[in-house]
C-alpha cells in the first residue's frame, strides 16, 4: 500500500499549530494558521521520516521476508494513538491493523506512564495483524522529557513456534508463541526473560531475535529523524500538524464518498475454504451522503481450522479496497478511516472470536478488496478492478539439514499470481495484489535454503479473457537438496474457484499444487515431501474485464506473439485467428468467428 508523495489536498479544514515565539534565536516556526506551502513541506518531511524508518528495518533485517519481500509496515502516531503517516513500503494487512491497534497499546500503557527507552511488543491477532507470526513493536518518542509521538512497525517473523505456519491448526494456541501487550525494553534495559522465552520457542532464534532488534532500531531511526525535523521547524510536538493532516484527509475522503450515488451495492464471492466446504463472502456497501459502511452479514461462519480472520484484519483490507476504488490519491491515515464503518457478524469467518485458529487469515482476508470492488462495479465501472488470484501463496519448508538430525532449517517464500483487469488496462502478471509484497527471486531462494528451482515462468493462457485480459500467473518447479523428507506447509487458495471476470469478462485459471510422488500435497495442510520429489506450483490467473469478443485483435496478436495467449486460445476465447506464418491477424477468418459488431 503506497503513500502518495504529492501535495496535500487543498481548500479543506484549517487549524492552528500553537508555538511560543517569544524567545530570541528560536528555530524557524510554523505560521499560524498553517498555509498550503508550509503544509506540503511538513508533509514531505514526515513521509521522508517514516520512509527512513522502513528503510532501516529493511537494511538491517536478518530475513528475506522483510529484506527482499517487504512484508512489513512502518508508521508514526501522535500522542492520541492516531496514525499520521505511513511509509511507502508496506502491506495493508500490517499497516491498517497496526493503525487501528495502537489504541490497545495506549490502553495498556498510557502515554504519560511511558519512559525514555521503553519498547512495547505484541503479536495478539485480535489487536494487530490477525496472525501470531506478525510482531508489532512500538516505541515512544520523547522531547524535553515528554512523550510526543510513537513509532511502530510490524513484520512477519520467520518462525514463532507451534505447528509452524500452516492452516491446519484447530486453535490459536497451536499456532505458536502468543505474546500479549508487553514491555520488551524497560527504560532502556531489555527485559531478558521475554527474549529468553522467544528464543526457546522458535526454530530459528538467530533470525527471529535479529529481526526484533531490527524493528527496535527502525523505530529509533524514525525518532531521531522526527526530533531533528521538529527542532528545525520549532514544533514542540506533532499534535497540531496531526490535526491538520487528519482533518484534511477526512474531508477529502468524505468528498470522494459524496461522489457516489446513495444506495446499497452488493456482491458475493465463493472461495475454496479449507476442505470440501467452500467459503462465501457476502458484502453490502452502503452509501449515505459522505458516510460509507461495508457490511459482511451473510458470510460464512468461522471454521474449525486456521483460515479465520480477526475483524481488525478484515477492516484493514476492506479500507484498502475502498481507497483503491474511490480515493487512491488521498493519504492513508486516521482521517481516511473516520468516514468508513466496517462490520461482520461476531463468529463469522471475517470476525472470528478467540481462540479461533487464524494462521491463514490472509487466505480469506485478501479477498475483501475484490469483493468491495465487485459491489461498486455498477457505481464506479471505470475505477474498479476484476478479481485476481487475490493474495499470496506462502510456501514454508521445514526439515533436517545435517546427518545428525540436530541441524534444522525453516524457510518461507511468497509467490504471486495474476491480478484482475480493469477498464482500459490488462491485469498485471505475477504480482501480489492486494498485499503488495515482492516475490522472492530464484537466486535468493537457492542461496538461503536447500532448494533448487528447476523452472519459473509465466503460465500461458492463465489470464481471464476479456476486452482487457486478466494478468498471468506463474509456474514454479523445485526440489530439496537435503536427501531427507521435509515438511511443506502451504497456504494456497483459488485451486477450486478461479477468479471471476467483471463486466462480461471471463474467469482466470485456477491454481494447482502437485508433486511426482504417490500422495499429492493438499494446498492448505502440512504435507511430507519425499527426497527427490519435484514439487510443481501453478498459481491462479486474474479475471478479465469486459467481453472478450470486444478485445482489439491487435492486442490479441501481441499476446500470442509474446507467449501470453496461445494461438488456440486466441481463436477459442477471443474469436481472433492468427496467421503465424506471417504473424498477422487473419481478418476474414476473424470476422467470420466474431459476432456482428464486435
C-alpha positions in Angstrom: 0.0 0.0 0.0 1.8 3.1 -1.2 1.5 6.5 0.4 1.0 9.3 -2.1 4.0 11.6 -2.3 2.5 14.7 -3.8 0.9 17.8 -2.3 -1.8 17.7 0.3 -5.5 18.3 -0.6 -6.3 22.0 -0.6 -9.3 24.1 0.5 -10.1 21.8 3.4 -10.1 22.3 7.2 -7.6 24.8 8.5 -6.3 24.5 12.1 -3.7 26.3 14.1 -0.4 24.9 15.3 0.5 26.7 18.6 4.1 27.7 19.1 5.8 30.1 21.5 7.9 32.5 19.5 8.9 34.8 22.4 12.5 33.8 22.8 15.3 35.0 20.6 17.3 32.7 18.4 14.4 30.3 18.0 14.4 28.0 15.0 12.1 28.5 12.1 8.5 28.3 13.3 5.4 27.2 11.5 2.9 30.0 10.7 -0.5 30.1 12.3 -2.8 29.1 10.7 -0.7 26.7 8.6 -0.5 27.6 4.9 -0.6 25.2 2.0 3.1 25.6 1.1 4.3 25.0 4.6 2.0 22.0 5.0 3.4 20.5 1.8 6.9 20.9 3.2 6.0 19.4 6.6 4.1 16.6 5.0 7.0 15.7 2.7 9.4 15.7 5.7 7.1 13.5 7.7 6.9 11.0 4.8 10.7 11.1 4.5 10.9 10.3 8.2 8.7 7.1 8.0 10.4 6.1 4.8 13.8 6.3 6.6 12.3 4.2 9.4 11.2 1.5 6.9 14.5 1.6 5.1 16.4 1.0 8.4 14.2 -2.1 9.0 14.8 -3.5 5.6 18.5 -2.9 5.5 19.2 -4.4 8.9 16.7 -7.4 8.6 18.0 -10.9 9.0 15.4 -12.5 6.8 14.4 -12.4 3.1 10.8 -12.0 4.3 11.5 -8.4 5.3 14.7 -7.7 3.3 13.6 -8.9 -0.1 9.8 -9.2 0.1 8.9 -6.1 2.0 6.4 -7.9 4.3 6.2 -5.1 6.8 4.7 -1.8 7.8 6.1 1.4 9.4 4.3 4.4 10.7 4.2 7.4 13.1 1.5 8.1 15.6 0.6 11.1 17.6 0.1 11.1 21.4 -3.5 10.0 21.0 -2.6 6.9 19.0 -3.8 8.2 15.7 -1.7 7.2 12.7 -0.5 10.3 11.0 1.7 8.9 8.2 3.0 5.6 6.9 6.0 4.6 4.8 5.5 3.9 1.1 6.7 0.3 1.7 4.2 -1.9 3.4 1.2 -4.2 3.2 -2.4 -3.2 4.0 -2.6 -6.2 6.3 0.1 -4.8 8.5 -0.4 -1.1 8.1 -4.1 -0.7 8.7 -4.5 -3.2 11.6 -1.5 -1.5 13.2 -3.1 1.9 12.7 -6.3 0.8 14.4 -4.4 -1.3 17.0 -2.3 1.5 18.6 -5.3 2.3 20.9 -4.7 -1.1 22.5 -1.1 -0.2 23.3 -2.1 3.1 24.9 -4.9 1.5 26.9 -2.4 -0.9 28.4 0.4 1.6 28.6 -1.0 5.2 28.8 1.3 7.6 27.0 2.3 9.6 30.1 3.3 6.5 32.0 6.0 5.6 29.4 9.6 6.4 29.9 12.5 7.1 27.5 13.9 3.8 26.4 10.7 1.9 26.6 9.8 -0.5 23.8 6.4 -2.3 23.5 5.6 -5.6 21.7 2.6 -7.8 20.9 1.5 -10.4 18.3 -2.0 -10.6 19.6 -4.0 -11.4 16.5 -7.1 -9.6 17.7 -5.2 -6.4 18.5 -2.9 -6.1 15.4 -2.4 -8.2 12.2 -4.6 -11.2 12.9 -1.6 -13.7 12.9 0.9 -14.5 15.6 3.8 -14.6 13.2 3.3 -10.8 12.8 5.2 -8.9 15.5 4.3 -5.3 16.2 6.8 -3.2 18.1 6.0 0.4 19.3 8.5 2.9 20.7 7.5 6.3 22.3 9.5 9.4 21.3 10.4 12.0 24.0 11.1 15.7 23.6 12.0 17.8 26.7 11.0 14.9 28.9 7.5 14.5 27.4 6.3 11.7 25.2 5.3 13.4 21.9 4.7 10.6 19.5 5.2 6.9 18.8 6.8 5.0 16.0 5.6 1.5 15.3 6.4 -1.2 12.8 5.0 -4.7 12.1 6.6 -7.5 10.2 6.4 -11.2 9.7 8.7 -13.4 11.9 10.3 -16.3 10.1 9.0 -18.6 12.9 7.0 -18.3 16.1 7.0 -21.9 17.2 3.9 -24.1 17.4 3.0 -26.2 14.4 4.7 -23.8 12.1 3.0 -21.5 9.6 0.1 -23.7 8.3 -3.6 -23.6 8.2 -4.3 -26.9 9.8 -4.2 -25.8 13.5 -7.5 -26.0 15.4 -6.9 -23.1 17.8 -4.6 -20.1 18.1 -2.8 -22.0 20.9 -1.4 -24.5 18.4 -0.1 -21.8 16.1 2.9 -20.7 18.3 4.0 -18.3 21.0 1.3 -15.8 21.9 2.7 -12.5 23.2 0.3 -10.2 25.0 1.0 -6.4 25.2 4.3 -6.3 26.9 7.3 -4.1 27.6 10.1 -5.6 25.6 12.6 -2.9 26.8 12.0 -1.1 30.1 13.7 2.3 30.3 16.5 1.2 28.0 17.0 -2.2 29.7 16.0 -5.3 27.7 13.5 -7.5 29.6 15.7 -10.6 29.2 13.1 -13.2 30.2 10.9 -12.2 27.2 13.9 -12.6 24.8 14.7 -16.0 26.5 11.1 -17.2 26.1 11.1 -16.2 22.4 14.5 -17.9 21.8 13.3 -21.1 23.4 10.1 -21.3 21.4 11.2 -20.7 17.8 13.1 -22.9 15.4 15.2 -20.1 14.0 16.2 -18.0 17.1 19.0 -16.1 15.4 16.8 -14.8 12.6 13.8 -14.1 14.8 15.7 -12.2 17.5 17.7 -10.5 14.8 14.6 -9.1 13.2 13.2 -8.0 16.5 16.4 -5.9 17.0 15.9 -4.6 13.5 12.4 -3.5 14.4 13.7 -1.7 17.5 16.4 0.1 15.5 14.0 1.1 12.8 11.8 2.9 15.4 14.9 4.6 16.9 15.9 5.9 13.4 12.4 7.3 12.9 12.5 9.0 16.3 15.9 10.6 15.5 14.6 11.9 12.2 11.4 13.3 13.8 13.2 15.1 16.6 15.5 16.8 14.0 12.5 17.7 11.9 10.6 19.2 14.9 13.7 21.2 16.1 14.2 22.6 12.6 10.6 23.9 12.4 10.2 24.9 16.0 7.5 22.5 16.8 7.1 21.1 20.4 5.2 18.0 19.1 3.2 16.8 16.1 -0.3 17.3 17.7 -1.2 20.4 15.7 0.3 19.0 12.5 -1.5 15.7 13.1 -4.9 17.6 13.5 -4.3 19.4 10.2 -3.3 16.3 8.2 -6.1 14.1 9.7 -8.8 16.7 9.3 -7.9 17.4 5.7 -7.7 13.7 4.9 -11.1 13.0 6.4 -12.7 15.9 4.4 -11.1 14.6 1.2 -12.3 11.1 1.9 -15.8 12.4 2.6 -15.8 14.4 -0.7 -14.9 11.2 -2.6 -17.7 9.3 -0.9 -20.3 12.0 -1.8 -19.5 11.5 -5.5 -21.0 8.0 -5.3 -24.9 7.9 -5.5 -26.6 6.9 -2.3 -27.6 3.2 -2.3 -26.8 -0.3 -1.2 -24.3 -2.1 -3.5 -24.0 -5.8 -3.1 -21.7 -8.6 -4.2 -20.6 -12.1 -3.1 -17.6 -14.3 -3.8 -17.0 -18.0 -3.3 -13.6 -19.3 -2.5 -12.1 -22.8 -1.8 -12.1 -22.8 2.0 -10.2 -25.5 3.9 -11.8 -28.7 2.8 -14.8 -29.6 0.6 -16.9 -26.8 2.1 -16.4 -23.5 0.2 -16.4 -20.2 1.9 -18.9 -17.5 0.9 -18.0 -13.8 1.4 -21.1 -11.6 1.1 -20.7 -7.8 1.0 -23.0 -4.8 1.1 -21.5 -1.3 0.6 -24.0 1.3 1.9 -23.5 4.9 0.8 -25.4 7.6 2.7 -24.1 11.1 1.9 -20.5 11.2 3.0 -20.7 8.1 5.1 -19.8 4.6 3.9 -20.5 1.3 5.5 -19.4 -2.2 4.5 -21.4 -5.0 6.0 -20.4 -8.6 5.6 -23.6 -10.1 7.0 -24.4 -13.4 5.4 -20.8 -14.5 5.0 -19.8 -18.0 6.1 -19.3 -18.7 9.8 -15.9 -19.2 11.4 -14.4 -22.7 10.8 -12.5 -25.2 13.0 -9.2 -24.7 11.1 -6.8 -21.8 10.5 -8.4 -19.6 7.8 -10.4 -17.5 10.1 -10.0 -13.7 10.2 -10.0 -11.3 13.1 -12.1 -8.2 12.5 -9.2 -5.8 12.5 -7.6 -7.6 9.5 -11.0 -7.5 7.8 -11.1 -3.8 8.4 -7.6 -3.3 7.2 -8.1 -4.9 3.8 -11.6 -3.5 3.3 -10.5 0.1 3.9 -7.7 -0.6 1.4 -10.1 -1.8 -1.3 -12.4 1.3 -0.7 -9.5 3.7 -1.1 -8.2 2.0 -4.2 -11.6 2.3 -5.8 -12.7 5.8 -4.7 -9.8 7.8 -3.4 -6.3 6.4 -4.2 -4.8 10.0 -4.1 -5.9 10.6 -0.5 -3.2 9.8 2.1 -3.8 6.8 4.3 -4.1 7.8 8.0 -6.6 8.1 10.8 -8.6 10.6 8.8 -9.3 8.2 6.0 -10.8 5.7 8.4 -13.3 8.1 10.0 -16.0 8.1 7.3 -15.9 4.3 6.9 -17.6 1.7 9.1 -17.0 -2.0 8.6 -19.0 -4.7 10.3 -19.1 -8.5 10.2 -21.2 -10.8 12.5 -19.3 -12.0 15.5 -18.3 -15.6 15.0 -18.3 -15.3 11.2 -15.3 -16.1 9.0 -14.4 -12.3 8.9 -14.9 -11.7 12.6 -13.7 -14.8 14.3 -13.6 -15.0 18.1 -10.8 -16.1 20.3 -9.3 -18.7 20.4 -10.0 -19.4 16.7 -7.1 -20.5 14.5 -6.1 -17.6 12.4 -2.7 -18.5 10.9 -4.1 -18.5 7.3 -6.2 -15.4 7.8 -4.9 -13.9 4.5 -6.4 -16.8 2.6 -9.8 -15.2 3.2 -9.0 -11.6 4.2 -7.2 -10.8 1.0 -10.5 -11.3 -0.9 -12.1 -8.3 0.8 -10.8 -5.6 -1.7 -12.1 -7.6 -4.7 -15.5 -8.2 -3.0 -15.8 -4.5 -2.3 -14.9 -3.6 -5.9 -17.4 -6.1 -7.3 -20.1 -4.4 -5.2 -19.1 -1.0 -6.6 -18.8 -2.1 -10.2 -22.1 -0.6 -11.3 -21.4 2.7 -9.5 -17.8 3.1 -10.5 -17.3 0.9 -13.6 -14.1 2.7 -14.7 -12.4 2.7 -11.3 -12.8 -0.9 -10.1 -10.7 -4.0 -10.9 -11.8 -7.5 -11.6 -10.9 -10.1 -9.0 -7.5 -11.7 -9.4 -5.7 -14.5 -7.6 -6.1 -12.1 -4.7 -3.4 -12.9 -2.2 0.0 -14.6 -1.9 0.9 -18.2 -1.9 3.1 -19.0 1.1 5.4 -22.0 0.9 7.2 -22.9 4.1 9.6 -25.8 4.2 11.0 -27.3 7.4 13.3 -30.2 7.9 16.8 -31.5 8.8 20.0 -30.2 7.2 22.7 -32.3 8.7 23.1 -36.1 9.1 23.0 -35.9 12.9 19.4 -34.6 12.9 20.3 -31.7 15.1 20.7 -29.0 12.4 17.3 -28.0 11.2 16.1 -25.4 8.7 12.9 -23.4 8.2 12.3 -21.3 5.1 9.4 -19.5 3.7 8.8 -17.7 0.4 5.9 -15.9 -1.3 4.7 -16.4 -4.8 2.2 -14.3 -6.8 -0.4 -15.0 -9.5 -2.2 -12.7 -11.9 -4.2 -9.6 -10.9 -7.6 -8.8 -12.4 -8.1 -6.5 -15.3 -9.8 -3.1 -15.2 -11.4 -0.7 -17.6 -8.6 0.3 -20.0 -5.9 -1.9 -18.5 -4.9 -5.6 -18.6 -4.2 -7.2 -15.4 -0.6 -7.5 -14.1 1.2 -10.8 -14.3 2.8 -12.4 -11.2 2.1 -9.5 -8.9 0.9 -9.9 -5.3 -2.3 -7.8 -5.0 -3.6 -6.7 -2.6 -0.7 -7.3 -0.3 1.9 -5.5 -2.5 4.8 -7.7 -1.3 7.5 -8.8 -3.7 8.1 -12.3 -4.8 11.4 -13.9 -3.9 14.0 -14.1 -6.8 15.0 -17.7 -7.5 18.6 -16.9 -6.7 17.7 -15.7 -3.2 15.7 -18.8 -2.6 18.5 -21.1 -3.6 21.1 -19.1 -1.7 19.1 -19.0 1.5 17.8 -22.6 1.6 18.3 -26.2 0.5 16.0 -25.6 -2.5 16.8 -25.9 -6.2 14.5 -24.1 -8.5 14.1 -26.0 -11.8 11.5 -23.8 -13.5 9.9 -20.4 -13.1 7.9 -19.0 -15.9 4.6 -17.3 -16.7 1.7 -19.6 -17.1 0.3 -19.3 -20.7 -3.5 -18.8 -21.0 -3.9 -18.3 -17.3 -5.3 -14.7 -17.5 -9.0 -14.5 -17.9 -10.2 -13.5 -21.4 -11.8 -10.1 -21.7 -11.8 -6.8 -23.5 -8.9 -6.3 -21.1 -7.2 -9.5 -20.2 -6.5 -10.8 -16.7 -2.9 -11.0 -15.6 -1.0 -14.2 -16.0 0.2 -16.4 -13.1 3.4 -18.3 -12.9 4.6 -21.9 -12.8 7.4 -23.0 -10.4 9.1 -26.4 -10.1 11.6 -27.1 -7.3 13.2 -29.9 -5.3 15.0 -30.2 -2.0 18.7 -31.0 -1.7 18.9 -32.4 1.9 18.2 -36.0 0.8 15.7 -36.3 3.7 11.9 -35.9 3.8 10.8 -32.3 4.5 7.5 -30.8 5.6 5.8 -28.4 3.2 3.3 -26.0 4.9 1.3 -24.5 2.1 -1.1 -21.6 2.1 -2.8 -21.8 -1.4 -6.2 -20.5 -2.5 -8.2 -20.5 -5.7 -7.4 -24.1 -6.6 -11.1 -24.8 -7.0 -12.9 -21.5 -7.6 -10.9 -19.3 -10.1 -11.0 -15.5 -10.1 -14.3 -14.4 -11.8 -14.3 -11.8 -14.5 -16.1 -8.5 -14.3 -18.5 -6.7 -16.7 -18.6 -9.6 -19.1 -15.0 -10.7 -18.6 -14.2 -14.4 -18.2 -12.5 -16.1 -15.2 -8.8 -16.7 -14.8 -7.4 -20.2 -14.5 -7.4 -22.0 -11.1 -4.2 -22.9 -9.3 -2.8 -26.3 -8.7 -0.2 -28.0 -6.5 1.4 -31.3 -7.4 4.5 -33.5 -6.8 5.8 -36.6 -8.5 5.1 -38.8 -5.6 2.3 -41.3 -4.7 0.5 -39.0 -2.3 -0.2 -35.5 -3.6 0.2 -32.5 -1.3 -3.0 -30.7 -0.1 -2.9 -26.9 -0.7 -3.6 -25.9 3.0 -2.1 -28.5 5.3 1.3 -29.8 6.2 2.5 -32.4 3.8 5.6 -34.5 3.8 7.7 -34.2 0.6 9.9 -37.2 -0.1 13.6 -36.9 -1.2 13.9 -36.4 -4.9 10.3 -35.3 -5.4 9.8 -32.3 -7.8 7.1 -30.0 -6.5 5.1 -28.0 -9.1 3.2 -24.9 -8.2 0.8 -23.5 -10.8 -0.7 -20.2 -9.5 -4.1 -18.8 -10.4 -4.6 -16.1 -13.1 -6.6 -12.9 -12.9 -10.2 -12.3 -14.2 -10.9 -10.5 -17.4 -12.8 -7.2 -17.7 -15.4 -6.7 -20.4 -16.4 -9.2 -23.2 -13.5 -11.0 -24.8 -15.1 -10.5 -28.2 -14.5 -6.8 -27.9 -10.8 -7.0 -27.4 -8.7 -5.3 -30.1 -7.4 -8.0 -32.4 -4.0 -6.2 -32.5 -3.8 -6.7 -28.7 -4.6 -10.4 -29.1 -1.9 -10.7 -31.8 0.6 -9.1 -29.4 -0.4 -11.5 -26.7 0.1 -14.5 -29.0 3.5 -13.2 -30.2 4.5 -12.6 -26.6 3.5 -16.1 -25.5 0.8 -14.9 -23.1 -2.0 -16.4 -25.1 -1.8 -19.5 -27.3 -2.9 -19.4 -30.9 -5.7 -21.9 -30.0 -6.9 -19.7 -27.1 -6.9 -16.6 -29.3 -9.4 -18.4 -31.6 -11.4 -20.1 -28.9 -11.7 -17.3 -26.4 -11.4 -14.1 -28.5 -12.5 -15.2 -31.9 -9.2 -13.9 -33.4 -7.5 -16.0 -35.9 -3.7 -15.5 -36.2 -1.7 -16.3 -39.3 1.5 -17.5 -37.6 3.3 -17.8 -40.9 3.2 -14.0 -41.4 2.3 -13.1 -37.8 -0.7 -11.1 -38.7 -4.4 -11.2 -37.9 -6.4 -13.2 -40.5 -9.1 -10.5 -40.8 -11.5 -12.5 -42.9 -11.4 -15.6 -40.6 -11.7 -13.3 -37.6 -14.8 -11.5 -38.9 -16.4 -14.9 -39.5 -15.8 -16.1 -35.9 -16.7 -12.9 -34.1 -20.3 -11.7 -33.5 -21.6 -8.9 -35.8 -20.5 -5.5 -34.5 -17.6 -6.9 -32.3 
